[in-house]
Amino acid sequence: MGLFKPDLFRSFAVGFVLGSAAIGGLLALNAGNDLKVIPAAQAAPAHLDRTLAPSDAAPAVAAAR
């Protein structure tokens, strides 16, 4: 009595063939479409740097006096 029966290997082979055929069929259906897995990069909108705005610097200058 062996650990793996020939039926097990046959089932794996049939499953592999059917899965490959299904994936191939889906790819063939979408062959006309763009297959973009990763979308194009887009830059974030630019924001004004407000780290040294006059309203933020004024209390620090007044406290330093």
VOGU-3710 file (C-alpha; in Angstrom, 3 decimals, decimal comma):
1> mglfkpdlfr> 0,000/0,000/0,000  1,637/3,192/-1,200  1,239/6,610/0,302  0,056/8,255/-2,919  -2,266/6,451/-5,283  -2,163/7,033/-9,051  -5,670/8,532/-8,797  -4,272/11,383/-6,699  -1,675/12,289/-9,333  -4,296/11,995/-12,069
11> sfavgfvlgs> -6,603/14,359/-10,136  -3,793/16,888/-9,711  -2,967/16,675/-13,423  -6,597/17,137/-14,468  -7,011/20,071/-12,065  -3,841/21,700/-13,364  -4,934/21,310/-16,985  -8,441/22,628/-16,296  -7,118/25,559/-14,238  -4,586/26,444/-16,923
21> aaiggllaln> -7,282/26,285/-19,583  -9,561/28,553/-17,510  -6,825/31,136/-16,949  -5,810/30,978/-20,611  -9,433/31,450/-21,653  -9,840/34,493/-19,425  -6,642/36,018/-20,753  -7,750/35,334/-24,329  -11,072/37,105/-23,685  -9,241/40,170/-22,407
31> agndlkvipa> -6,553/40,121/-25,099  -8,070/43,154/-26,856  -8,174/45,198/-23,645  -5,169/46,757/-21,990  -3,870/44,450/-19,306  -2,723/47,165/-16,915  -2,115/45,541/-13,588  -0,664/48,680/-12,019  -2,384/51,980/-12,828  -0,377/54,943/-14,055
41> aqaapahldr> 1,185/57,050/-11,318  -0,273/60,456/-10,598  1,360/63,226/-8,627  -0,359/64,604/-5,575  -1,703/68,139/-5,832  0,779/70,830/-4,878  0,134/72,671/-1,609  1,658/75,910/-0,438  4,371/75,368/2,155  3,096/77,208/5,225
51> tlapsdaapa> 5,785/76,232/7,703  7,172/79,779/7,840  3,971/81,749/7,370  4,023/85,218/8,996  1,195/84,312/11,380  3,166/81,335/12,675  6,465/83,232/13,038  5,029/86,315/14,768  4,364/84,712/18,209  7,850/83,210/18,249
61> vaaar> 9,437/86,547/17,432  7,379/88,315/20,106  8,293/85,686/22,710  12,001/86,010/21,888  12,002/89,753/22,719
//
